[in-house]
Structure formats: C-alpha cells, structure tokens
Amino acid sequence: MEKTALHRIVYYTKKVAERSKVHPAHRLPRAYTYRNERLQQYKKRLNELCKVEREQLYK
C-alpha cells in the first residue's frame, strides 16, 4: 500500500510534536541525535510529493 501525502503529513507532525516535547534546556535523548536532520529531509521530500500530487490533481 502506497502512503498518501495525508498519511505522510500525519506522520511528520506526530514526529515533530514528539521532538518539541523535550524542553530546550534539557539534553536530548540519544534517539533524537539526528532526528532534526531526518525530519528536515522528510519535510523536503513531502513537499515534493505534495507538489506532484497537486499537479496531477489539477491537470
């Protein structure tokens, strides 16, 4: 099953919310070491996917 852009947006927002729950003054858990970079890459690919779906929708 191919995930739709909507499913990917839900996943992205859930992960960003998890990341933002950690108080800025506290050290991040080890699992979050590269999460910000991965989330930025995911967001970039998600924007590209949304652009493609939008073009297909309004053709």
mmCIF file as Biopython writes it, N, C-alpha, C and O atoms, coordinates in Angstrom:
data_model
#
loop_
_atom_site.group_PDB
_atom_site.id
_atom_site.type_symbol
_atom_site.label_atom_id
_atom_site.label_alt_id
_atom_site.label_comp_id
_atom_site.label_asym_id
_atom_site.label_entity_id
_atom_site.label_seq_id
_atom_site.pdbx_PDB_ins_code
_atom_site.Cartn_x
_atom_site.Cartn_y
_atom_site.Cartn_z
_atom_site.occupancy
_atom_site.B_iso_or_equiv
_atom_site.auth_seq_id
_atom_site.auth_asym_id
_atom_site.pdbx_PDB_model_num
ATOM 1   N N  . MET A ? 1  ? 0.843  -1.186 0.000   1.0 0.0 1  A 1 
ATOM 2   C CA . MET A ? 1  ? 0.000  0.000  0.000   1.0 0.0 1  A 1 
ATOM 3   C C  . MET A ? 1  ? 0.884  1.244  0.000   1.0 0.0 1  A 1 
ATOM 4   O O  . MET A ? 1  ? 1.729  1.416  0.878   1.0 0.0 1  A 1 
ATOM 5   N N  . GLU A ? 2  ? 0.687  2.080  -0.960  1.0 0.0 2  A 1 
ATOM 6   C CA . GLU A ? 2  ? 1.430  3.336  -1.046  1.0 0.0 2  A 1 
ATOM 7   C C  . GLU A ? 2  ? 0.784  4.361  -0.122  1.0 0.0 2  A 1 
ATOM 8   O O  . GLU A ? 2  ? -0.433 4.544  -0.137  1.0 0.0 2  A 1 
ATOM 9   N N  . LYS A ? 3  ? 1.600  5.019  0.671   1.0 0.0 3  A 1 
ATOM 10  C CA . LYS A ? 3  ? 1.076  6.035  1.582   1.0 0.0 3  A 1 
ATOM 11  C C  . LYS A ? 3  ? 0.741  7.300  0.809   1.0 0.0 3  A 1 
ATOM 12  O O  . LYS A ? 3  ? 1.470  7.700  -0.099  1.0 0.0 3  A 1 
ATOM 13  N N  . THR A ? 4  ? -0.358 7.916  1.175   1.0 0.0 4  A 1 
ATOM 14  C CA . THR A ? 4  ? -0.740 9.175  0.549   1.0 0.0 4  A 1 
ATOM 15  C C  . THR A ? 4  ? -0.013 10.317 1.240   1.0 0.0 4  A 1 
ATOM 16  O O  . THR A ? 4  ? 0.598  10.136 2.294   1.0 0.0 4  A 1 
ATOM 17  N N  . ALA A ? 5  ? -0.087 11.476 0.641   1.0 0.0 5  A 1 
ATOM 18  C CA . ALA A ? 5  ? 0.545  12.652 1.243   1.0 0.0 5  A 1 
ATOM 19  C C  . ALA A ? 5  ? -0.086 12.946 2.603   1.0 0.0 5  A 1 
ATOM 20  O O  . ALA A ? 5  ? 0.603  13.394 3.520   1.0 0.0 5  A 1 
ATOM 21  N N  . LEU A ? 6  ? -1.372 12.701 2.741   1.0 0.0 6  A 1 
ATOM 22  C CA . LEU A ? 6  ? -2.045 12.943 4.012   1.0 0.0 6  A 1 
ATOM 23  C C  . LEU A ? 6  ? -1.465 12.066 5.120   1.0 0.0 6  A 1 
ATOM 24  O O  . LEU A ? 6  ? -1.212 12.549 6.224   1.0 0.0 6  A 1 
ATOM 25  N N  . HIS A ? 7  ? -1.251 10.771 4.829   1.0 0.0 7  A 1 
ATOM 26  C CA . HIS A ? 7  ? -0.659 9.873  5.822   1.0 0.0 7  A 1 
ATOM 27  C C  . HIS A ? 7  ? 0.752  10.329 6.195   1.0 0.0 7  A 1 
ATOM 28  O O  . HIS A ? 7  ? 1.153  10.245 7.355   1.0 0.0 7  A 1 
ATOM 29  N N  . ARG A ? 8  ? 1.485  10.802 5.218   1.0 0.0 8  A 1 
ATOM 30  C CA . ARG A ? 8  ? 2.850  11.261 5.476   1.0 0.0 8  A 1 
ATOM 31  C C  . ARG A ? 8  ? 2.865  12.550 6.295   1.0 0.0 8  A 1 
ATOM 32  O O  . ARG A ? 8  ? 3.753  12.740 7.125   1.0 0.0 8  A 1 
ATOM 33  N N  . ILE A ? 9  ? 1.897  13.434 6.074   1.0 0.0 9  A 1 
ATOM 34  C CA . ILE A ? 9  ? 1.796  14.665 6.857   1.0 0.0 9  A 1 
ATOM 35  C C  . ILE A ? 9  ? 1.473  14.337 8.306   1.0 0.0 9  A 1 
ATOM 36  O O  . ILE A ? 9  ? 2.041  14.937 9.219   1.0 0.0 9  A 1 
ATOM 37  N N  . VAL A ? 10 ? 0.573  13.398 8.523   1.0 0.0 10 A 1 
ATOM 38  C CA . VAL A ? 10 ? 0.216  12.980 9.880   1.0 0.0 10 A 1 
ATOM 39  C C  . VAL A ? 10 ? 1.446  12.426 10.599  1.0 0.0 10 A 1 
ATOM 40  O O  . VAL A ? 10 ? 1.696  12.757 11.758  1.0 0.0 10 A 1 
ATOM 41  N N  . TYR A ? 11 ? 2.212  11.584 9.906   1.0 0.0 11 A 1 
ATOM 42  C CA . TYR A ? 11 ? 3.421  11.014 10.491  1.0 0.0 11 A 1 
ATOM 43  C C  . TYR A ? 11 ? 4.423  12.119 10.839  1.0 0.0 11 A 1 
ATOM 44  O O  . TYR A ? 11 ? 4.994  12.122 11.929  1.0 0.0 11 A 1 
ATOM 45  N N  . TYR A ? 12 ? 4.631  13.047 9.917   1.0 0.0 12 A 1 
ATOM 46  C CA . TYR A ? 12 ? 5.593  14.127 10.125  1.0 0.0 12 A 1 
ATOM 47  C C  . TYR A ? 12 ? 5.198  14.981 11.325  1.0 0.0 12 A 1 
ATOM 48  O O  . TYR A ? 12 ? 6.043  15.284 12.168  1.0 0.0 12 A 1 
ATOM 49  N N  . THR A ? 13 ? 3.947  15.368 11.413  1.0 0.0 13 A 1 
ATOM 50  C CA . THR A ? 13 ? 3.511  16.224 12.520  1.0 0.0 13 A 1 
ATOM 51  C C  . THR A ? 13 ? 3.609  15.490 13.856  1.0 0.0 13 A 1 
ATOM 52  O O  . THR A ? 13 ? 3.922  16.098 14.879  1.0 0.0 13 A 1 
ATOM 53  N N  . LYS A ? 14 ? 3.339  14.176 13.847  1.0 0.0 14 A 1 
ATOM 54  C CA . LYS A ? 14 ? 3.479  13.396 15.081  1.0 0.0 14 A 1 
ATOM 55  C C  . LYS A ? 14 ? 4.928  13.385 15.557  1.0 0.0 14 A 1 
ATOM 56  O O  . LYS A ? 14 ? 5.191  13.551 16.748  1.0 0.0 14 A 1 
ATOM 57  N N  . LYS A ? 15 ? 5.867  13.192 14.638  1.0 0.0 15 A 1 
ATOM 58  C CA . LYS A ? 15 ? 7.287  13.154 14.997  1.0 0.0 15 A 1 
ATOM 59  C C  . LYS A ? 15 ? 7.785  14.527 15.443  1.0 0.0 15 A 1 
ATOM 60  O O  . LYS A ? 15 ? 8.587  14.619 16.372  1.0 0.0 15 A 1 
ATOM 61  N N  . VAL A ? 16 ? 7.320  15.587 14.794  1.0 0.0 16 A 1 
ATOM 62  C CA . VAL A ? 16 ? 7.720  16.935 15.201  1.0 0.0 16 A 1 
ATOM 63  C C  . VAL A ? 16 ? 7.178  17.236 16.594  1.0 0.0 16 A 1 
ATOM 64  O O  . VAL A ? 16 ? 7.870  17.852 17.405  1.0 0.0 16 A 1 
ATOM 65  N N  . ALA A ? 17 ? 5.958  16.814 16.880  1.0 0.0 17 A 1 
ATOM 66  C CA . ALA A ? 17 ? 5.380  17.029 18.204  1.0 0.0 17 A 1 
ATOM 67  C C  . ALA A ? 17 ? 6.169  16.275 19.277  1.0 0.0 17 A 1 
ATOM 68  O O  . ALA A ? 17 ? 6.396  16.799 20.367  1.0 0.0 17 A 1 
ATOM 69  N N  . GLU A ? 18 ? 6.588  15.039 18.965  1.0 0.0 18 A 1 
ATOM 70  C CA . GLU A ? 18 ? 7.420  14.280 19.907  1.0 0.0 18 A 1 
ATOM 71  C C  . GLU A ? 18 ? 8.715  15.025 20.189  1.0 0.0 18 A 1 
ATOM 72  O O  . GLU A ? 18 ? 9.160  15.110 21.333  1.0 0.0 18 A 1 
ATOM 73  N N  . ARG A ? 19 ? 9.306  15.556 19.151  1.0 0.0 19 A 1 
ATOM 74  C CA . ARG A ? 19 ? 10.591 16.246 19.270  1.0 0.0 19 A 1 
ATOM 75  C C  . ARG A ? 19 ? 10.441 17.528 20.079  1.0 0.0 19 A 1 
ATOM 76  O O  . ARG A ? 19 ? 11.332 17.877 20.854  1.0 0.0 19 A 1 
ATOM 77  N N  . SER A ? 20 ? 9.344  18.222 19.910  1.0 0.0 20 A 1 
ATOM 78  C CA . SER A ? 20 ? 9.168  19.506 20.588  1.0 0.0 20 A 1 
ATOM 79  C C  . SER A ? 20 ? 8.747  19.354 22.048  1.0 0.0 20 A 1 
ATOM 80  O O  . SER A ? 20 ? 8.739  20.339 22.786  1.0 0.0 20 A 1 
ATOM 81  N N  . LYS A ? 21 ? 8.396  18.143 22.479  1.0 0.0 21 A 1 
ATOM 82  C CA . LYS A ? 21 ? 8.030  17.928 23.875  1.0 0.0 21 A 1 
ATOM 83  C C  . LYS A ? 21 ? 9.237  18.025 24.810  1.0 0.0 21 A 1 
ATOM 84  O O  . LYS A ? 21 ? 9.081  18.278 26.005  1.0 0.0 21 A 1 
ATOM 85  N N  . VAL A ? 22 ? 10.438 17.825 24.266  1.0 0.0 22 A 1 
ATOM 86  C CA . VAL A ? 22 ? 11.635 17.901 25.085  1.0 0.0 22 A 1 
ATOM 87  C C  . VAL A ? 22 ? 11.960 19.372 25.330  1.0 0.0 22 A 1 
ATOM 88  O O  . VAL A ? 22 ? 12.097 20.151 24.387  1.0 0.0 22 A 1 
ATOM 89  N N  . HIS A ? 23 ? 12.081 19.737 26.580  1.0 0.0 23 A 1 
ATOM 90  C CA . HIS A ? 23 ? 12.350 21.123 26.936  1.0 0.0 23 A 1 
ATOM 91  C C  . HIS A ? 23 ? 13.711 21.549 26.387  1.0 0.0 23 A 1 
ATOM 92  O O  . HIS A ? 23 ? 14.674 20.785 26.457  1.0 0.0 23 A 1 
ATOM 93  N N  . PRO A ? 24 ? 13.796 22.766 25.839  1.0 0.0 24 A 1 
ATOM 94  C CA . PRO A ? 24 ? 15.054 23.210 25.219  1.0 0.0 24 A 1 
ATOM 95  C C  . PRO A ? 24 ? 16.254 23.221 26.183  1.0 0.0 24 A 1 
ATOM 96  O O  . PRO A ? 24 ? 17.394 23.068 25.745  1.0 0.0 24 A 1 
ATOM 97  N N  . ALA A ? 25 ? 16.009 23.398 27.467  1.0 0.0 25 A 1 
ATOM 98  C CA . ALA A ? 25 ? 17.104 23.447 28.430  1.0 0.0 25 A 1 
ATOM 99  C C  . ALA A ? 25 ? 17.650 22.051 28.750  1.0 0.0 25 A 1 
ATOM 100 O O  . ALA A ? 25 ? 18.760 21.923 29.268  1.0 0.0 25 A 1 
ATOM 101 N N  . HIS A ? 26 ? 16.879 21.016 28.446  1.0 0.0 26 A 1 
ATOM 102 C CA . HIS A ? 26 ? 17.309 19.651 28.734  1.0 0.0 26 A 1 
ATOM 103 C C  . HIS A ? 26 ? 18.050 19.054 27.541  1.0 0.0 26 A 1 
ATOM 104 O O  . HIS A ? 26 ? 17.807 19.405 26.386  1.0 0.0 26 A 1 
ATOM 105 N N  . ARG A ? 27 ? 18.931 18.169 27.854  1.0 0.0 27 A 1 
ATOM 106 C CA . ARG A ? 27 ? 19.664 17.479 26.796  1.0 0.0 27 A 1 
ATOM 107 C C  . ARG A ? 27 ? 18.735 16.492 26.095  1.0 0.0 27 A 1 
ATOM 108 O O  . ARG A ? 27 ? 17.919 15.828 26.735  1.0 0.0 27 A 1 
ATOM 109 N N  . LEU A ? 28 ? 18.868 16.405 24.787  1.0 0.0 28 A 1 
ATOM 110 C CA . LEU A ? 28 ? 18.013 15.499 24.020  1.0 0.0 28 A 1 
ATOM 111 C C  . LEU A ? 28 ? 18.413 14.048 24.260  1.0 0.0 28 A 1 
ATOM 112 O O  . LEU A ? 28 ? 19.591 13.749 24.458  1.0 0.0 28 A 1 
ATOM 113 N N  . PRO A ? 29 ? 17.433 13.147 24.242  1.0 0.0 29 A 1 
ATOM 114 C CA . PRO A ? 29 ? 17.760 11.729 24.341  1.0 0.0 29 A 1 
ATOM 115 C C  . PRO A ? 29 ? 18.610 11.285 23.151  1.0 0.0 29 A 1 
ATOM 116 O O  . PRO A ? 29 ? 18.587 11.911 22.091  1.0 0.0 29 A 1 
ATOM 117 N N  . ARG A ? 30 ? 19.349 10.213 23.336  1.0 0.0 30 A 1 
ATOM 118 C CA . ARG A ? 30 ? 20.250 9.717  22.294  1.0 0.0 30 A 1 
ATOM 119 C C  . ARG A ? 30 ? 19.506 9.420  20.992  1.0 0.0 30 A 1 
ATOM 120 O O  . ARG A ? 30 ? 20.056 9.623  19.910  1.0 0.0 30 A 1 
ATOM 121 N N  . ALA A ? 31 ? 18.278 8.948  21.082  1.0 0.0 31 A 1 
ATOM 122 C CA . ALA A ? 31 ? 17.498 8.604  19.889  1.0 0.0 31 A 1 
ATOM 123 C C  . ALA A ? 31 ? 17.210 9.842  19.018  1.0 0.0 31 A 1 
ATOM 124 O O  . ALA A ? 31 ? 16.904 9.707  17.833  1.0 0.0 31 A 1 
ATOM 125 N N  . TYR A ? 32 ? 17.308 11.028 19.598  1.0 0.0 32 A 1 
ATOM 126 C CA . TYR A ? 32 ? 16.990 12.251 18.862  1.0 0.0 32 A 1 
ATOM 127 C C  . TYR A ? 32 ? 18.216 12.906 18.238  1.0 0.0 32 A 1 
ATOM 128 O O  . TYR A ? 32 ? 18.112 14.011 17.706  1.0 0.0 32 A 1 
ATOM 129 N N  . THR A ? 33 ? 19.356 12.260 18.290  1.0 0.0 33 A 1 
ATOM 130 C CA . THR A ? 33 ? 20.597 12.861 17.823  1.0 0.0 33 A 1 
ATOM 131 C C  . THR A ? 33 ? 20.483 13.395 16.405  1.0 0.0 33 A 1 
ATOM 132 O O  . THR A ? 33 ? 20.853 14.541 16.147  1.0 0.0 33 A 1 
ATOM 133 N N  . TYR A ? 34 ? 19.982 12.592 15.491  1.0 0.0 34 A 1 
ATOM 134 C CA . TYR A ? 34 ? 19.894 13.015 14.096  1.0 0.0 34 A 1 
ATOM 135 C C  . TYR A ? 34 ? 18.455 13.216 13.636  1.0 0.0 34 A 1 
ATOM 136 O O  . TYR A ? 34 ? 18.199 13.356 12.440  1.0 0.0 34 A 1 
ATOM 137 N N  . ARG A ? 35 ? 17.528 13.229 14.568  1.0 0.0 35 A 1 
ATOM 138 C CA . ARG A ? 35 ? 16.120 13.333 14.199  1.0 0.0 35 A 1 
ATOM 139 C C  . ARG A ? 35 ? 15.807 14.624 13.459  1.0 0.0 35 A 1 
ATOM 140 O O  . ARG A ? 35 ? 15.043 14.606 12.494  1.0 0.0 35 A 1 
ATOM 141 N N  . ASN A ? 36 ? 16.379 15.743 13.888  1.0 0.0 36 A 1 
ATOM 142 C CA . ASN A ? 36 ? 16.083 17.015 13.239  1.0 0.0 36 A 1 
ATOM 143 C C  . ASN A ? 36 ? 16.479 16.977 11.765  1.0 0.0 36 A 1 
ATOM 144 O O  . ASN A ? 36 ? 15.721 17.422 10.904  1.0 0.0 36 A 1 
ATOM 145 N N  . GLU A ? 37 ? 17.676 16.441 11.474  1.0 0.0 37 A 1 
ATOM 146 C CA . GLU A ? 37 ? 18.104 16.365 10.080  1.0 0.0 37 A 1 
ATOM 147 C C  . GLU A ? 37 ? 17.202 15.443 9.268   1.0 0.0 37 A 1 
ATOM 148 O O  . GLU A ? 37 ? 16.853 15.752 8.128   1.0 0.0 37 A 1 
ATOM 149 N N  . ARG A ? 38 ? 16.822 14.302 9.862   1.0 0.0 38 A 1 
ATOM 150 C CA . ARG A ? 38 ? 15.944 13.369 9.153   1.0 0.0 38 A 1 
ATOM 151 C C  . ARG A ? 38 ? 14.578 13.989 8.917   1.0 0.0 38 A 1 
ATOM 152 O O  . ARG A ? 38 ? 13.987 13.804 7.853   1.0 0.0 38 A 1 
ATOM 153 N N  . LEU A ? 39 ? 14.073 14.722 9.897   1.0 0.0 39 A 1 
ATOM 154 C CA . LEU A ? 39 ? 12.772 15.370 9.732   1.0 0.0 39 A 1 
ATOM 155 C C  . LEU A ? 39 ? 12.826 16.443 8.642   1.0 0.0 39 A 1 
ATOM 156 O O  . LEU A ? 39 ? 11.868 16.600 7.884   1.0 0.0 39 A 1 
ATOM 157 N N  . GLN A ? 40 ? 13.926 17.176 8.557   1.0 0.0 40 A 1 
ATOM 158 C CA . GLN A ? 40 ? 14.059 18.189 7.511   1.0 0.0 40 A 1 
ATOM 159 C C  . GLN A ? 40 ? 14.096 17.543 6.131   1.0 0.0 40 A 1 
ATOM 160 O O  . GLN A ? 40 ? 13.496 18.059 5.188   1.0 0.0 40 A 1 
ATOM 161 N N  . GLN A ? 41 ? 14.799 16.412 6.006   1.0 0.0 41 A 1 
ATOM 162 C CA . GLN A ? 41 ? 14.827 15.692 4.735   1.0 0.0 41 A 1 
ATOM 163 C C  . GLN A ? 41 ? 13.442 15.157 4.389   1.0 0.0 41 A 1 
ATOM 164 O O  . GLN A ? 41 ? 13.013 15.228 3.238   1.0 0.0 41 A 1 
ATOM 165 N N  . TYR A ? 42 ? 12.742 14.620 5.392   1.0 0.0 42 A 1 
ATOM 166 C CA . TYR A ? 42 ? 11.400 14.088 5.183   1.0 0.0 42 A 1 
ATOM 167 C C  . TYR A ? 42 ? 10.459 15.205 4.728   1.0 0.0 42 A 1 
ATOM 168 O O  . TYR A ? 42 ? 9.642  15.017 3.827   1.0 0.0 42 A 1 
ATOM 169 N N  . LYS A ? 43 ? 10.589 16.373 5.370   1.0 0.0 43 A 1 
ATOM 170 C CA . LYS A ? 43 ? 9.746  17.512 5.011   1.0 0.0 43 A 1 
ATOM 171 C C  . LYS A ? 43 ? 10.000 17.944 3.562   1.0 0.0 43 A 1 
ATOM 172 O O  . LYS A ? 43 ? 9.064  18.272 2.833   1.0 0.0 43 A 1 
ATOM 173 N N  . LYS A ? 44 ? 11.258 17.942 3.155   1.0 0.0 44 A 1 
ATOM 174 C CA . LYS A ? 44 ? 11.589 18.325 1.788   1.0 0.0 44 A 1 
ATOM 175 C C  . LYS A ? 44 ? 10.976 17.350 0.784   1.0 0.0 44 A 1 
ATOM 176 O O  . LYS A ? 44 ? 10.390 17.773 -0.212  1.0 0.0 44 A 1 
ATOM 177 N N  . ARG A ? 45 ? 11.108 16.040 1.043   1.0 0.0 45 A 1 
ATOM 178 C CA . ARG A ? 45 ? 10.514 15.045 0.148   1.0 0.0 45 A 1 
ATOM 179 C C  . ARG A ? 45 ? 8.992  15.124 0.172   1.0 0.0 45 A 1 
ATOM 180 O O  . ARG A ? 45 ? 8.343  14.921 -0.854  1.0 0.0 45 A 1 
ATOM 181 N N  . LEU A ? 46 ? 8.426  15.416 1.327   1.0 0.0 46 A 1 
ATOM 182 C CA . LEU A ? 46 ? 6.974  15.546 1.450   1.0 0.0 46 A 1 
ATOM 183 C C  . LEU A ? 46 ? 6.469  16.721 0.622   1.0 0.0 46 A 1 
ATOM 184 O O  . LEU A ? 46 ? 5.435  16.613 -0.037  1.0 0.0 46 A 1 
ATOM 185 N N  . ASN A ? 47 ? 7.179  17.828 0.650   1.0 0.0 47 A 1 
ATOM 186 C CA . ASN A ? 47 ? 6.785  18.983 -0.167  1.0 0.0 47 A 1 
ATOM 187 C C  . ASN A ? 47 ? 6.838  18.644 -1.649  1.0 0.0 47 A 1 
ATOM 188 O O  . ASN A ? 47 ? 5.961  19.055 -2.409  1.0 0.0 47 A 1 
ATOM 189 N N  . GLU A ? 48 ? 7.856  17.899 -2.066  1.0 0.0 48 A 1 
ATOM 190 C CA . GLU A ? 48 ? 7.951  17.481 -3.466  1.0 0.0 48 A 1 
ATOM 191 C C  . GLU A ? 48 ? 6.787  16.569 -3.840  1.0 0.0 48 A 1 
ATOM 192 O O  . GLU A ? 48 ? 6.210  16.703 -4.919  1.0 0.0 48 A 1 
ATOM 193 N N  . LEU A ? 49 ? 6.442  15.638 -2.944  1.0 0.0 49 A 1 
ATOM 194 C CA . LEU A ? 49 ? 5.322  14.726 -3.183  1.0 0.0 49 A 1 
ATOM 195 C C  . LEU A ? 49 ? 4.013  15.501 -3.289  1.0 0.0 49 A 1 
ATOM 196 O O  . LEU A ? 49 ? 3.193  15.213 -4.161  1.0 0.0 49 A 1 
ATOM 197 N N  . CYS A ? 50 ? 3.814  16.467 -2.424  1.0 0.0 50 A 1 
ATOM 198 C CA . CYS A ? 50 ? 2.593  17.279 -2.467  1.0 0.0 50 A 1 
ATOM 199 C C  . CYS A ? 50 ? 2.514  18.062 -3.771  1.0 0.0 50 A 1 
ATOM 200 O O  . CYS A ? 50 ? 1.439  18.202 -4.355  1.0 0.0 50 A 1 
ATOM 201 N N  . LYS A ? 51 ? 3.648  18.567 -4.219  1.0 0.0 51 A 1 
ATOM 202 C CA . LYS A ? 51 ? 3.676  19.311 -5.479  1.0 0.0 51 A 1 
ATOM 203 C C  . LYS A ? 51 ? 3.274  18.417 -6.645  1.0 0.0 51 A 1 
ATOM 204 O O  . LYS A ? 51 ? 2.502  18.831 -7.510  1.0 0.0 51 A 1 
ATOM 205 N N  . VAL A ? 52 ? 3.795  17.189 -6.671  1.0 0.0 52 A 1 
ATOM 206 C CA . VAL A ? 52 ? 3.464  16.238 -7.740  1.0 0.0 52 A 1 
ATOM 207 C C  . VAL A ? 52 ? 1.981  15.883 -7.693  1.0 0.0 52 A 1 
ATOM 208 O O  . VAL A ? 52 ? 1.309  15.872 -8.725  1.0 0.0 52 A 1 
ATOM 209 N N  . GLU A ? 53 ? 1.466  15.591 -6.491  1.0 0.0 53 A 1 
ATOM 210 C CA . GLU A ? 53 ? 0.044  15.243 -6.367  1.0 0.0 53 A 1 
ATOM 211 C C  . GLU A ? 53 ? -0.839 16.420 -6.763  1.0 0.0 53 A 1 
ATOM 212 O O  . GLU A ? 53 ? -1.886 16.224 -7.379  1.0 0.0 53 A 1 
ATOM 213 N N  . ARG A ? 54 ? -0.434 17.635 -6.418  1.0 0.0 54 A 1 
ATOM 214 C CA . ARG A ? 54 ? -1.215 18.813 -6.772  1.0 0.0 54 A 1 
ATOM 215 C C  . ARG A ? 54 ? -1.257 18.989 -8.291  1.0 0.0 54 A 1 
ATOM 216 O O  . ARG A ? 54 ? -2.299 19.320 -8.858  1.0 0.0 54 A 1 
ATOM 217 N N  . GLU A ? 55 ? -0.110 18.764 -8.941  1.0 0.0 55 A 1 
ATOM 218 C CA . GLU A ? 55 ? -0.073 18.881 -10.400 1.0 0.0 55 A 1 
ATOM 219 C C  . GLU A ? 55 ? -0.958 17.829 -11.060 1.0 0.0 55 A 1 
ATOM 220 O O  . GLU A ? 55 ? -1.627 18.119 -12.051 1.0 0.0 55 A 1 
ATOM 221 N N  . GLN A ? 56 ? -0.970 16.609 -10.521 1.0 0.0 56 A 1 
ATOM 222 C CA . GLN A ? 56 ? -1.808 15.553 -11.063 1.0 0.0 56 A 1 
ATOM 223 C C  . GLN A ? 56 ? -3.281 15.870 -10.861 1.0 0.0 56 A 1 
ATOM 224 O O  . GLN A ? 56 ? -4.113 15.581 -11.721 1.0 0.0 56 A 1 
ATOM 225 N N  . LEU A ? 57 ? -3.593 16.457 -9.731  1.0 0.0 57 A 1 
ATOM 226 C CA . LEU A ? 57 ? -4.974 16.754 -9.406  1.0 0.0 57 A 1 
ATOM 227 C C  . LEU A ? 57 ? -5.551 17.848 -10.317 1.0 0.0 57 A 1 
ATOM 228 O O  . LEU A ? 57 ? -6.709 17.775 -10.730 1.0 0.0 57 A 1 
ATOM 229 N N  . TYR A ? 58 ? -4.743 18.845 -10.618 1.0 0.0 58 A 1 
ATOM 230 C CA . TYR A ? 58 ? -5.232 19.988 -11.377 1.0 0.0 58 A 1 
ATOM 231 C C  . TYR A ? 58 ? -4.822 19.969 -12.833 1.0 0.0 58 A 1 
ATOM 232 O O  . TYR A ? 58 ? -4.786 21.021 -13.471 1.0 0.0 58 A 1 
ATOM 233 N N  . LYS A ? 59 ? -4.515 18.811 -13.373 1.0 0.0 59 A 1 
ATOM 234 C CA . LYS A ? 59 ? -4.150 18.693 -14.785 1.0 0.0 59 A 1 
ATOM 235 C C  . LYS A ? 59 ? -5.325 18.944 -15.683 1.0 0.0 59 A 1 
ATOM 236 O O  . LYS A ? 59 ? -5.192 18.885 -16.905 1.0 0.0 59 A 1 
#
